[in-house]
């Protein structure tokens, strides 16, 4: 029994593949955030506000 426990603990210490999983999660979060930004920035109110801000900045 003690040998099986030791073997399981050794297998759990192995981090192989964890970097790939972390990369996949970060990539998924970045894509979700980009989608949210696109939906917010493509709305009419925000677009008008941004265009007004850019026009004001360029007229200075």
PyMOL commands that set and color helices and strands:
alter all, ss='L'
color gray80, all
select helices_A, chain A and resi 2-13+18-41+44-59
alter helices_A, ss='H'
color red, helices_A
deselect
rebuild
show_as cartoon
